[in-house]
Amino acid sequence: MMQFLTCMGANALSEFRRQALISDPTLGILDIQAKYVHFVALYENRGQALLSDAQQQQLSQLLGPETTADDEFEGDKVDTIFITPRQGISPWSSKATSIAEACGLSKVIKRIERGTIFKIKKGQSFDLKRVHNLLYDPMTQILSRDLTRIETMFAEGTPTPLETVVNDQTSLQKANKELGLALDDSEIDYLIKAYAAAGPLARNPTDVELFMFAQVCVASEVKIPVD
């Protein structure tokens, strides 16, 4: 059984990006604050302290000093959102956990993950959907109004078999939403043609293939022609 620590980290938003978000009149942001939050999964310590003083000091040196949110970012006109990794091991987690192990914490720390807390002062023209879409990647992250259950973030499920998705507009749009693929209409049209009976693949796509296709689209930021 794992035990968990949650540590508030440093600012997650550069001053340059903060000013860029505030200065865009179409977003309706009066001010914005973002801070990292670190989630640490520990091996069960059988009633002892979660970490010794020396181990806590090592962890603090790795993650940086804990911080608190500014009091001015509170109230009805402040929108608070939490962005955390989707279930699975993120690249950041893999690297951070490896560093912790190299520092001698492998017997107490099982894994480290990182999320972000955004607090946004809303103006009259605040565009909720557009602002949220600018702040996170639905393929790799989850946006919520409260912190994701830590147990869920660190859950270790058994591998599941490949699932096929029917190659039609309705099914692909549903998969696009449920899997967080962020595909646009032209990319879905491309998939329909590629997997159509008269197309080069002539079968239904699998969920893994859809993930891989979406990753290529996001990485290249190039819209694929449908003709």
N, C-alpha and C positions, 0 to 999 in steps of 0.2 A: 504494500500500500504506500502511495506517495503522499508527502506533505508538501505544502506550498508556501512561498513567500511572494509578496507583491511590493515592489519598490518603485517609487516615483523617481524618474530620471531627469535629465537635462532638457533644455528647450529643443523642440524638434522642428522649429521653423526658423529659417534664416531671416534676418531683417529685410533682405532684398525681396524674398518671396512674400513676406508679410505685407510690405508696402505695395507690392504688385497686386495682391488680393484686395487691399483696402482701396487702392486708387482706381479699381475697375468699377465704374458706376453701375454697370449692368448686374453686378453681384449683390449689391446692397449690404456690404460688410462695413461696419463702422470701425471695428477692431477685431483682432483674432489672436488667440494664444494656443500654442501646441506644446505638449510635453510628452516625452517618452514615459512609458510605464513598463517595468520589467517584471516578468513572471518567472519564478524559479521553482522548478520541481525538485524536491529533495527525496532521497531514499528514507524509508522509515527509520527513525532513530530510537525506537523502543523506549519512549518516556524521557529520554534525555533532551537537553536543549537542542533546538533545531540546528544551530551552528555554534561552534565555540567562538569566543571573542576574536581569536586569531583568524578563524575562517570567515567571520563576518567582516573583518577588516580587509581580507583578501578580496572578498566579493565586492565590497564598496570601492576598492581600487579599480576593479575590472569594470564596474557599471557606472562609476562616477558618483558624486554625492547626491543624496536624495534632496528633492526640492518640493515646494508646495505651490498650489495655484494662487494667483493674485486675487485678493478679496474683491477687486473691482469687476472681475469676471463672474459675477453672480447675479441672480435676479431673473425676472420674467422675460426680459429682452435679450437673454443670453441663451444661445443654442449650444448644448453640450452633446458631443458625439464621441463614441469610442470606436477605434479602428484596430482590429486584432487580426492575426494571421488565420487563414482557413485551417481546418484540421489537417495535420501533417507537419513535417519538419521543414521549416523555411530555411533558405540559405543563410540568413543572419543567425538563426538558432544553431545551425550546424557549426558555424565558425565560432560563435561565442561559447558554445559548450565545449568545443575542442580546446579553446584557450583556457577555460576553467579547469579542464582535466590536466592540461600541461602545467598549471599552477598548483597541482596537488590536491584538487578538490573533487577528484573522480569518485571517491568513496562516499561523498555526501550529496553532490549535485548530479542529478540525472539529466536535466535539460534546462536551458534558459531560453525564453521567448521574449519578444518585445512587441508592444502595441503603442498606440498614440492616443492621447486625449486632446480633442480640440474643443475650445470654448470660443464661441463666436458672438460678438455683439451685433445684433441685427438692426439694420436700417429699415425704412419703410418699404423699399423696393427689394428686400431680401429674397433671393431666388434659391429656395431650399434645395430643389433637385439639382440645379446646375452647380451649386457650391459643393454639395455632397459628391457629385461625380468628379469634381476637380481634386478632391482630397484623398480618394482611395482607388485601388485597383480591384474591381469585383472578382477578377480571376484568382487572385492570391490573398485577398483580404475580406473581412466581414465588417460592415458598418452597423452599429447598434446604438440604442439610447442608454444602455447600461453595459457594464463590463461582462464580457462573455464568461460563462462558467469555466473556471480554470480547469476543472476536471475534464470538460469536453475538449478544451484546447490541447491537453496532453494525452487524450485518450489514444490507446493503441489497439485499434480494431484489427480483425483478421482480414486478409486480402479478399476482395470480392471478385466474382467473375466478370468478364467483359459484358457490357450491355449494348445492344444495338438500338439505334434510334430510327424510326421509320423516316424514309427520305421524302418528306413533304413539308410544306411551309408551316403548317400548324405544329407538327411534332418538333421540327428544328427550332422554331421560335420558343416552344416550351422548354426544350433542353437548354437553349441559350439563356433563358431566365433562371432556370433551376440550377444550372452549373456555373452561372456567373461568367459566361464566355465573352460578353460585351461585343458580340458580332453585330455588324450593321446589316441592313437589308441586302446590299450588293454582295456581301460575303456569304450570306445565307443562300442567295440566288446562285452563286458560284458552286456551293456545295450541292444544291439540288441538281444542277446540270452535270457535275462531276460524277455523282452517284446514281444518276438516272439510268434506266435500262439501256438507252442508246449512248450513254456516256462512257468514259474510259474505265470507270470502276464497276459500274453496273451492279450495285448491291446497296444495302443499307449501311451507313457508317456506324462505327462503335463510339462509345463515349470517350475512349482514350484518343481516338483519331480527332474527334471534335476539339478536345483539349489541346492537342498538338497543333491543329490548324489555327486555333485562337491565339496560341502563344506566338506563332509565326507572324500573325497579323499585327499583334500588339508590338512585337519587337521591331518589325520593319516599318510600322506606321505607314504602310503603302496599301492603298485600296486595290484589291484585285479586280481586274476587268472581268465582266461577265460575258463578253462576246468572244 
